[in-house]
Every structure is written in structure tokens, then in C-alpha cells.
Amino acid sequence: MARSCRASAAAAGVLVVLVAAGIGCGDDSAPSPPLFADDFESYAENSDFPLGPWTDVGYGQVAWKVVKDAANPGRSKVSALQGYWGGAYAGDASWGDYRVSCMVRHGTVNAVMARYQNSSDCYVLAIRTHPVGELVLTRGIGGTTLQSIAFASTPATWYELAMEVKGSAIGCFVNGVLQFRYEDATPVPRGKIGIWGADAWFDDVLVTR
């Protein structure tokens, strides 16, 4: 296919420049589909959460609801009700290297989890506002802090919180910008994804290779 396309161009005396914008002779490549995606739109408003593919982590006080965002009523979100902690996980326990992202809104703690095996064996990347503003990576829910930096989030503001796990390396991102990368000498090898927090909002969970 590429040979015949090139020959036709040469016969016409035209120099063809194929740019890297998805246009080319015989190039049928396409992005790989996500491993997992949930925007919470399929759940009824005011449903208790977790539901669907999600499972309660069994740690904390689950009092979450699927609600509409007052600033954007056409979109459903998951809200961790004020004063309550909790978390949920989903996905495949065999996942090893991947990127998990989630939109989170300013609250007490907003966290995304990677390689979740149980509440102790997982990575948790959180934006915290209390007692100080920080972005912190822990091993396990409420577990050992691996790395943290100062981070001041703004009330009523949404952030994309993401982790890329590849082998022993954990890349930690906010709004697509790498904040820090941590190398774990004894990494959690694989596991599911999850969300965790208190007084928080979550939307648009996405997992890709």
C-alpha cells in the first residue's frame, strides 16, 4: 500500500510530505483503548457509592454519593460527604505498568491510588489541605510517606491528579505536569486503581497504558 501510494505521487511529479498528524500512506495506527474509564454518568443521581465496578476499600467511613456539580449540573460527580473518610477500588489486580488519573476538587484530602492490593499494599497520591497544603505520596492508606512537596490548592478548583507506575518508578503529576518521581526499592508490583479522600469530589477516572 505504501509503495503504490508513493509511486502514484512520483508519477504525478509531486513531492508528498507526510506529516506526523495521523495522515500517511498505509498508516492505520490508532491510540490504544483505555484499560478503564468512569465518568460516573451512568449512575442515578443521589445513588450511594461505591457501586458498579467499584468496591469499598473497607477502611474508614463510607458516606459517598453520586451528585450533580452545582457549577456544572450536566455532569455527575462522586462526593465524599463532609466529615467522612472513605475509598473505593476498581480494575484488574494483574495490572502492572500504567497511568491512572482522576479529576479532583479542593477538599480535606483528595487521593488517587495505584497498584491497589489492599489498604497497606498500594500507592496513594493525595492533595491535602489540612494541617498544611501538600502533595504527598504514601505507601498504603494512611501509611508511610514516601515523598511530599508543598502544594496550595484553591477552593472550588478542579485538578487532574495522576500517577504513572512503571517498574519501581512512580511519577506524580498535577494537571499534566510532573511534580516529582519516586523510586521504590521494594515496589508493589501490580494491582488495581482507586480513589480515596474526605470532604472531596471526584470525576473522570481514566487508566491507560
Secondary structure as GFF3:
##gff-version 3
##sequence-region A 1 209
A	DSSP	alpha_helix	2	11	.	.	.	ID=ss1
A	DSSP	beta_strand	36	38	.	.	.	ID=ss2
A	DSSP	beta_strand	48	49	.	.	.	ID=ss3
A	DSSP	beta_strand	55	56	.	.	.	ID=ss4
A	DSSP	beta_strand	64	69	.	.	.	ID=ss5
A	DSSP	beta_strand	72	90	.	.	.	ID=ss6
A	DSSP	beta_strand	98	105	.	.	.	ID=ss7
A	DSSP	beta_strand	109	116	.	.	.	ID=ss8
A	DSSP	beta_strand	123	128	.	.	.	ID=ss9
A	DSSP	beta_strand	134	139	.	.	.	ID=ss10
A	DSSP	beta_strand	144	150	.	.	.	ID=ss11
A	DSSP	beta_strand	158	166	.	.	.	ID=ss12
A	DSSP	beta_strand	169	174	.	.	.	ID=ss13
A	DSSP	beta_strand	177	183	.	.	.	ID=ss14
A	DSSP	beta_strand	192	208	.	.	.	ID=ss15
###
